[in-house]
Amino acid sequence: MDYKELKCYMELSPFEVQFELTNIAGNFHDRTLLNAGRGNPNWIATTPRQAFLLLVILLWKKLNVTVNMFILIFMLKKRE
């Protein structure tokens, strides 16, 4: 493959490159192709999910303390 032919491939989109490569490969119905896809391979990453959940719980508790404090202050001022 010379530079001129390679430059033609560099101007293609990823989908066009895939189409060209399957054309170069020829008949692929008798072979298994790897479908890499575009999905997120870390959809089951539990550590970041647990860290996010702990952050949500911490903020929820902080919010409840703050709201309860404001309610207490409001009720004390209302009594005066």
C-alpha positions in Angstrom: 0.0 0.0 0.0 1.5 3.3 -1.0 1.1 6.7 0.6 -1.4 7.9 -2.0 -3.7 5.0 -1.3 -3.2 5.3 2.4 -4.1 9.0 2.2 -7.4 8.1 0.6 -8.3 6.0 3.6 -7.3 8.7 6.0 -10.0 11.0 4.6 -12.8 8.4 5.2 -15.1 8.3 8.2 -14.8 5.3 10.5 -17.9 3.7 8.9 -16.5 4.1 5.4 -13.2 2.6 6.5 -15.1 -0.4 7.9 -17.0 -0.7 4.6 -13.8 -0.6 2.6 -12.1 -3.1 4.8 -15.0 -5.6 4.5 -14.8 -5.1 0.7 -11.1 -5.8 0.8 -11.6 -8.9 2.9 -14.1 -10.2 0.3 -16.7 -12.8 1.2 -16.8 -13.0 5.0 -20.0 -14.9 5.4 -18.0 -18.1 6.0 -15.9 -16.5 8.7 -16.8 -15.0 12.1 -16.1 -11.3 12.4 -15.5 -9.5 15.7 -18.2 -6.9 16.3 -16.4 -4.3 18.6 -19.4 -2.0 18.6 -19.5 1.4 20.2 -21.0 0.5 23.6 -19.5 1.2 26.9 -17.3 -1.8 28.1 -17.4 -0.5 31.7 -21.1 -0.6 32.2 -20.6 -3.0 35.1 -17.8 -1.0 36.8 -19.0 -1.3 40.4 -16.3 0.7 42.1 -17.2 4.1 40.5 -20.9 3.3 41.0 -20.3 2.6 44.7 -18.3 5.8 45.1 -21.0 7.8 43.4 -23.7 6.2 45.6 -21.7 7.0 48.8 -21.3 10.6 47.6 -25.1 10.8 47.1 -25.8 9.4 50.5 -23.3 11.8 52.1 -24.9 14.8 50.4 -28.4 13.6 51.2 -27.5 13.4 54.9 -25.9 16.8 54.8 -29.0 18.2 53.1 -31.3 16.8 55.8 -29.1 18.2 58.6 -29.1 21.6 56.9 -32.9 21.6 56.2 -33.6 20.5 59.8 -31.4 23.3 61.1 -33.2 25.9 59.1 -36.6 24.5 60.3 -35.4 24.7 63.9 -34.1 28.3 63.5 -37.4 29.3 61.8 -39.5 27.8 64.6 -37.3 29.4 67.3 -37.7 32.8 65.7 -41.4 32.3 65.3 -41.7 31.7 69.1 -40.0 35.0 69.9 
